[in-house]
Amino acid sequence: MLLGILLLGVVLRFLPIGYGLPFLYHPDETHLIFSLGKFLGGMSQGNFSMDTSTFYYPLAMGYGVYFLLGRASGHFASLHDFMDAFLLDDPYLHVIGRILAASFSVGTLVATYFLGKR
């Protein structure tokens, strides 16, 4: 039963459900990516802010791994190319965010299940 609920949760998280804007997965997804780009830009200049969403920190780590893999594979020649990916709305940035959000959603379902079982 738990596996079925988790599978349903993942499917619903990744289905392109319309939220009033037909061309975006979530209306705030692109805004989140741009905000995270500004956050990372500030960090690169030594401005570390603790007043941002807690979702930014693990997402920033995911983007860091994406940059390192892209740098190793030659996809990003420099940090500037990675910064351009934010401006050009790189689809992989969306996928990384969706995977992280789905992981958190599934983790919440598992925690709720075991809390209820207890």
PyMOL commands that place a pseudoatom at each C-alpha (Angstrom):
pseudoatom trace, name=CA, resn=MET, resi=1, chain=A, elem=C, hetatm=0, pos=[0.000, 0.000, 0.000]
pseudoatom trace, name=CA, resn=LEU, resi=2, chain=A, elem=C, hetatm=0, pos=[2.812, 2.405, 0.912]
pseudoatom trace, name=CA, resn=LEU, resi=3, chain=A, elem=C, hetatm=0, pos=[4.625, 1.702, -2.346]
pseudoatom trace, name=CA, resn=GLY, resi=4, chain=A, elem=C, hetatm=0, pos=[1.457, 2.485, -4.321]
pseudoatom trace, name=CA, resn=ILE, resi=5, chain=A, elem=C, hetatm=0, pos=[0.953, 5.763, -2.471]
pseudoatom trace, name=CA, resn=LEU, resi=6, chain=A, elem=C, hetatm=0, pos=[4.596, 6.740, -3.028]
pseudoatom trace, name=CA, resn=LEU, resi=7, chain=A, elem=C, hetatm=0, pos=[4.390, 5.891, -6.718]
pseudoatom trace, name=CA, resn=LEU, resi=8, chain=A, elem=C, hetatm=0, pos=[1.217, 7.954, -7.059]
pseudoatom trace, name=CA, resn=GLY, resi=9, chain=A, elem=C, hetatm=0, pos=[2.910, 10.840, -5.247]
pseudoatom trace, name=CA, resn=VAL, resi=10, chain=A, elem=C, hetatm=0, pos=[5.890, 10.772, -7.625]
pseudoatom trace, name=CA, resn=VAL, resi=11, chain=A, elem=C, hetatm=0, pos=[3.660, 10.543, -10.706]
pseudoatom trace, name=CA, resn=LEU, resi=12, chain=A, elem=C, hetatm=0, pos=[1.536, 13.481, -9.559]
pseudoatom trace, name=CA, resn=ARG, resi=13, chain=A, elem=C, hetatm=0, pos=[4.668, 15.499, -8.814]
pseudoatom trace, name=CA, resn=PHE, resi=14, chain=A, elem=C, hetatm=0, pos=[6.031, 15.067, -12.324]
pseudoatom trace, name=CA, resn=LEU, resi=15, chain=A, elem=C, hetatm=0, pos=[2.859, 15.272, -14.391]
pseudoatom trace, name=CA, resn=PRO, resi=16, chain=A, elem=C, hetatm=0, pos=[2.560, 18.615, -16.157]
pseudoatom trace, name=CA, resn=ILE, resi=17, chain=A, elem=C, hetatm=0, pos=[-0.466, 19.789, -14.184]
pseudoatom trace, name=CA, resn=GLY, resi=18, chain=A, elem=C, hetatm=0, pos=[-1.658, 23.180, -15.419]
pseudoatom trace, name=CA, resn=TYR, resi=19, chain=A, elem=C, hetatm=0, pos=[-1.758, 25.950, -12.815]
pseudoatom trace, name=CA, resn=GLY, resi=20, chain=A, elem=C, hetatm=0, pos=[-3.304, 28.621, -15.027]
pseudoatom trace, name=CA, resn=LEU, resi=21, chain=A, elem=C, hetatm=0, pos=[-0.221, 29.178, -17.124]
pseudoatom trace, name=CA, resn=PRO, resi=22, chain=A, elem=C, hetatm=0, pos=[-0.213, 26.584, -19.902]
pseudoatom trace, name=CA, resn=PHE, resi=23, chain=A, elem=C, hetatm=0, pos=[3.498, 26.737, -20.733]
pseudoatom trace, name=CA, resn=LEU, resi=24, chain=A, elem=C, hetatm=0, pos=[4.959, 26.393, -17.238]
pseudoatom trace, name=CA, resn=TYR, resi=25, chain=A, elem=C, hetatm=0, pos=[5.034, 23.398, -14.935]
pseudoatom trace, name=CA, resn=HIS, resi=26, chain=A, elem=C, hetatm=0, pos=[4.534, 25.631, -11.907]
pseudoatom trace, name=CA, resn=PRO, resi=27, chain=A, elem=C, hetatm=0, pos=[4.048, 29.393, -12.215]
pseudoatom trace, name=CA, resn=ASP, resi=28, chain=A, elem=C, hetatm=0, pos=[6.861, 30.043, -9.751]
pseudoatom trace, name=CA, resn=GLU, resi=29, chain=A, elem=C, hetatm=0, pos=[9.387, 27.521, -11.100]
pseudoatom trace, name=CA, resn=THR, resi=30, chain=A, elem=C, hetatm=0, pos=[11.242, 29.906, -13.427]
pseudoatom trace, name=CA, resn=HIS, resi=31, chain=A, elem=C, hetatm=0, pos=[11.134, 32.630, -10.760]
pseudoatom trace, name=CA, resn=LEU, resi=32, chain=A, elem=C, hetatm=0, pos=[12.718, 30.205, -8.272]
pseudoatom trace, name=CA, resn=ILE, resi=33, chain=A, elem=C, hetatm=0, pos=[15.530, 29.403, -10.712]
pseudoatom trace, name=CA, resn=PHE, resi=34, chain=A, elem=C, hetatm=0, pos=[16.239, 33.101, -11.350]
pseudoatom trace, name=CA, resn=SER, resi=35, chain=A, elem=C, hetatm=0, pos=[16.168, 33.833, -7.620]
pseudoatom trace, name=CA, resn=LEU, resi=36, chain=A, elem=C, hetatm=0, pos=[18.563, 30.988, -6.964]
pseudoatom trace, name=CA, resn=GLY, resi=37, chain=A, elem=C, hetatm=0, pos=[20.831, 32.342, -9.706]
pseudoatom trace, name=CA, resn=LYS, resi=38, chain=A, elem=C, hetatm=0, pos=[20.929, 35.700, -7.899]
pseudoatom trace, name=CA, resn=PHE, resi=39, chain=A, elem=C, hetatm=0, pos=[21.548, 33.896, -4.600]
pseudoatom trace, name=CA, resn=LEU, resi=40, chain=A, elem=C, hetatm=0, pos=[24.484, 31.957, -6.081]
pseudoatom trace, name=CA, resn=GLY, resi=41, chain=A, elem=C, hetatm=0, pos=[25.814, 35.135, -7.711]
pseudoatom trace, name=CA, resn=GLY, resi=42, chain=A, elem=C, hetatm=0, pos=[25.792, 36.844, -4.328]
pseudoatom trace, name=CA, resn=MET, resi=43, chain=A, elem=C, hetatm=0, pos=[27.557, 33.873, -2.754]
pseudoatom trace, name=CA, resn=SER, resi=44, chain=A, elem=C, hetatm=0, pos=[30.253, 34.038, -5.433]
pseudoatom trace, name=CA, resn=GLN, resi=45, chain=A, elem=C, hetatm=0, pos=[30.929, 37.623, -4.293]
pseudoatom trace, name=CA, resn=GLY, resi=46, chain=A, elem=C, hetatm=0, pos=[31.106, 36.638, -0.626]
pseudoatom trace, name=CA, resn=ASN, resi=47, chain=A, elem=C, hetatm=0, pos=[27.556, 37.663, 0.318]
pseudoatom trace, name=CA, resn=PHE, resi=48, chain=A, elem=C, hetatm=0, pos=[26.114, 34.659, 2.154]
pseudoatom trace, name=CA, resn=SER, resi=49, chain=A, elem=C, hetatm=0, pos=[22.479, 35.193, 3.066]
pseudoatom trace, name=CA, resn=MET, resi=50, chain=A, elem=C, hetatm=0, pos=[20.505, 33.142, 5.581]
pseudoatom trace, name=CA, resn=ASP, resi=51, chain=A, elem=C, hetatm=0, pos=[17.160, 34.816, 4.834]
pseudoatom trace, name=CA, resn=THR, resi=52, chain=A, elem=C, hetatm=0, pos=[16.339, 32.768, 1.739]
pseudoatom trace, name=CA, resn=SER, resi=53, chain=A, elem=C, hetatm=0, pos=[14.145, 29.715, 1.402]
pseudoatom trace, name=CA, resn=THR, resi=54, chain=A, elem=C, hetatm=0, pos=[15.605, 26.560, 2.920]
pseudoatom trace, name=CA, resn=PHE, resi=55, chain=A, elem=C, hetatm=0, pos=[14.896, 24.867, -0.426]
pseudoatom trace, name=CA, resn=TYR, resi=56, chain=A, elem=C, hetatm=0, pos=[17.690, 26.979, -1.967]
pseudoatom trace, name=CA, resn=TYR, resi=57, chain=A, elem=C, hetatm=0, pos=[20.499, 25.255, -0.071]
pseudoatom trace, name=CA, resn=PRO, resi=58, chain=A, elem=C, hetatm=0, pos=[19.972, 21.661, -1.259]
pseudoatom trace, name=CA, resn=LEU, resi=59, chain=A, elem=C, hetatm=0, pos=[18.982, 22.954, -4.701]
pseudoatom trace, name=CA, resn=ALA, resi=60, chain=A, elem=C, hetatm=0, pos=[22.204, 24.985, -4.843]
pseudoatom trace, name=CA, resn=MET, resi=61, chain=A, elem=C, hetatm=0, pos=[24.137, 21.796, -4.041]
pseudoatom trace, name=CA, resn=GLY, resi=62, chain=A, elem=C, hetatm=0, pos=[22.310, 20.001, -6.864]
pseudoatom trace, name=CA, resn=TYR, resi=63, chain=A, elem=C, hetatm=0, pos=[23.179, 22.813, -9.247]
pseudoatom trace, name=CA, resn=GLY, resi=64, chain=A, elem=C, hetatm=0, pos=[26.784, 22.651, -8.036]
pseudoatom trace, name=CA, resn=VAL, resi=65, chain=A, elem=C, hetatm=0, pos=[26.936, 18.966, -8.917]
pseudoatom trace, name=CA, resn=TYR, resi=66, chain=A, elem=C, hetatm=0, pos=[25.377, 19.773, -12.309]
pseudoatom trace, name=CA, resn=PHE, resi=67, chain=A, elem=C, hetatm=0, pos=[28.048, 22.413, -12.910]
pseudoatom trace, name=CA, resn=LEU, resi=68, chain=A, elem=C, hetatm=0, pos=[30.865, 20.050, -11.927]
pseudoatom trace, name=CA, resn=LEU, resi=69, chain=A, elem=C, hetatm=0, pos=[29.537, 17.270, -14.159]
pseudoatom trace, name=CA, resn=GLY, resi=70, chain=A, elem=C, hetatm=0, pos=[28.982, 19.758, -16.988]
pseudoatom trace, name=CA, resn=ARG, resi=71, chain=A, elem=C, hetatm=0, pos=[32.488, 21.134, -16.551]
pseudoatom trace, name=CA, resn=ALA, resi=72, chain=A, elem=C, hetatm=0, pos=[34.011, 17.629, -16.564]
pseudoatom trace, name=CA, resn=SER, resi=73, chain=A, elem=C, hetatm=0, pos=[32.055, 16.643, -19.683]
pseudoatom trace, name=CA, resn=GLY, resi=74, chain=A, elem=C, hetatm=0, pos=[32.828, 19.893, -21.526]
pseudoatom trace, name=CA, resn=HIS, resi=75, chain=A, elem=C, hetatm=0, pos=[29.224, 21.145, -21.477]
pseudoatom trace, name=CA, resn=PHE, resi=76, chain=A, elem=C, hetatm=0, pos=[30.317, 24.215, -19.496]
pseudoatom trace, name=CA, resn=ALA, resi=77, chain=A, elem=C, hetatm=0, pos=[33.616, 25.749, -20.535]
pseudoatom trace, name=CA, resn=SER, resi=78, chain=A, elem=C, hetatm=0, pos=[33.550, 28.191, -17.633]
pseudoatom trace, name=CA, resn=LEU, resi=79, chain=A, elem=C, hetatm=0, pos=[31.491, 29.460, -14.726]
pseudoatom trace, name=CA, resn=HIS, resi=80, chain=A, elem=C, hetatm=0, pos=[30.199, 32.166, -17.074]
pseudoatom trace, name=CA, resn=ASP, resi=81, chain=A, elem=C, hetatm=0, pos=[28.644, 29.471, -19.298]
pseudoatom trace, name=CA, resn=PHE, resi=82, chain=A, elem=C, hetatm=0, pos=[26.884, 28.048, -16.250]
pseudoatom trace, name=CA, resn=MET, resi=83, chain=A, elem=C, hetatm=0, pos=[25.597, 31.508, -15.335]
pseudoatom trace, name=CA, resn=ASP, resi=84, chain=A, elem=C, hetatm=0, pos=[24.278, 31.846, -18.895]
pseudoatom trace, name=CA, resn=ALA, resi=85, chain=A, elem=C, hetatm=0, pos=[22.320, 28.607, -18.362]
pseudoatom trace, name=CA, resn=PHE, resi=86, chain=A, elem=C, hetatm=0, pos=[20.260, 30.454, -15.737]
pseudoatom trace, name=CA, resn=LEU, resi=87, chain=A, elem=C, hetatm=0, pos=[19.536, 33.300, -18.145]
pseudoatom trace, name=CA, resn=LEU, resi=88, chain=A, elem=C, hetatm=0, pos=[18.697, 30.949, -21.008]
pseudoatom trace, name=CA, resn=ASP, resi=89, chain=A, elem=C, hetatm=0, pos=[16.379, 28.889, -18.773]
pseudoatom trace, name=CA, resn=ASP, resi=90, chain=A, elem=C, hetatm=0, pos=[18.279, 25.602, -19.140]
pseudoatom trace, name=CA, resn=PRO, resi=91, chain=A, elem=C, hetatm=0, pos=[15.713, 22.762, -18.909]
pseudoatom trace, name=CA, resn=TYR, resi=92, chain=A, elem=C, hetatm=0, pos=[18.081, 20.662, -16.777]
pseudoatom trace, name=CA, resn=LEU, resi=93, chain=A, elem=C, hetatm=0, pos=[17.781, 23.284, -14.035]
pseudoatom trace, name=CA, resn=HIS, resi=94, chain=A, elem=C, hetatm=0, pos=[14.043, 22.587, -13.968]
pseudoatom trace, name=CA, resn=VAL, resi=95, chain=A, elem=C, hetatm=0, pos=[14.568, 18.822, -13.896]
pseudoatom trace, name=CA, resn=ILE, resi=96, chain=A, elem=C, hetatm=0, pos=[17.011, 19.065, -10.974]
pseudoatom trace, name=CA, resn=GLY, resi=97, chain=A, elem=C, hetatm=0, pos=[14.487, 21.154, -9.028]
pseudoatom trace, name=CA, resn=ARG, resi=98, chain=A, elem=C, hetatm=0, pos=[11.655, 18.742, -9.804]
pseudoatom trace, name=CA, resn=ILE, resi=99, chain=A, elem=C, hetatm=0, pos=[13.710, 15.731, -8.705]
pseudoatom trace, name=CA, resn=LEU, resi=100, chain=A, elem=C, hetatm=0, pos=[14.594, 17.453, -5.444]
pseudoatom trace, name=CA, resn=ALA, resi=101, chain=A, elem=C, hetatm=0, pos=[10.993, 18.555, -4.829]
pseudoatom trace, name=CA, resn=ALA, resi=102, chain=A, elem=C, hetatm=0, pos=[9.708, 15.047, -5.610]
pseudoatom trace, name=CA, resn=SER, resi=103, chain=A, elem=C, hetatm=0, pos=[12.292, 13.555, -3.235]
pseudoatom trace, name=CA, resn=PHE, resi=104, chain=A, elem=C, hetatm=0, pos=[11.117, 15.864, -0.462]
pseudoatom trace, name=CA, resn=SER, resi=105, chain=A, elem=C, hetatm=0, pos=[7.480, 15.026, -1.241]
pseudoatom trace, name=CA, resn=VAL, resi=106, chain=A, elem=C, hetatm=0, pos=[8.113, 11.284, -1.140]
pseudoatom trace, name=CA, resn=GLY, resi=107, chain=A, elem=C, hetatm=0, pos=[10.153, 11.687, 2.060]
pseudoatom trace, name=CA, resn=THR, resi=108, chain=A, elem=C, hetatm=0, pos=[7.242, 13.532, 3.638]
pseudoatom trace, name=CA, resn=LEU, resi=109, chain=A, elem=C, hetatm=0, pos=[4.832, 10.759, 2.611]
pseudoatom trace, name=CA, resn=VAL, resi=110, chain=A, elem=C, hetatm=0, pos=[7.135, 8.116, 4.128]
pseudoatom trace, name=CA, resn=ALA, resi=111, chain=A, elem=C, hetatm=0, pos=[7.538, 10.097, 7.356]
pseudoatom trace, name=CA, resn=THR, resi=112, chain=A, elem=C, hetatm=0, pos=[3.770, 10.632, 7.597]
pseudoatom trace, name=CA, resn=TYR, resi=113, chain=A, elem=C, hetatm=0, pos=[3.133, 6.934, 7.026]
pseudoatom trace, name=CA, resn=PHE, resi=114, chain=A, elem=C, hetatm=0, pos=[5.530, 5.801, 9.729]
pseudoatom trace, name=CA, resn=LEU, resi=115, chain=A, elem=C, hetatm=0, pos=[4.311, 8.469, 12.138]
pseudoatom trace, name=CA, resn=GLY, resi=116, chain=A, elem=C, hetatm=0, pos=[0.730, 7.333, 11.575]
pseudoatom trace, name=CA, resn=LYS, resi=117, chain=A, elem=C, hetatm=0, pos=[1.713, 3.683, 11.925]
pseudoatom trace, name=CA, resn=ARG, resi=118, chain=A, elem=C, hetatm=0, pos=[3.422, 4.392, 15.211]
for i in range(1, 118): cmd.bond("trace and resi %d" % i, "trace and resi %d" % (i + 1))
show_as sticks, trace
zoom trace
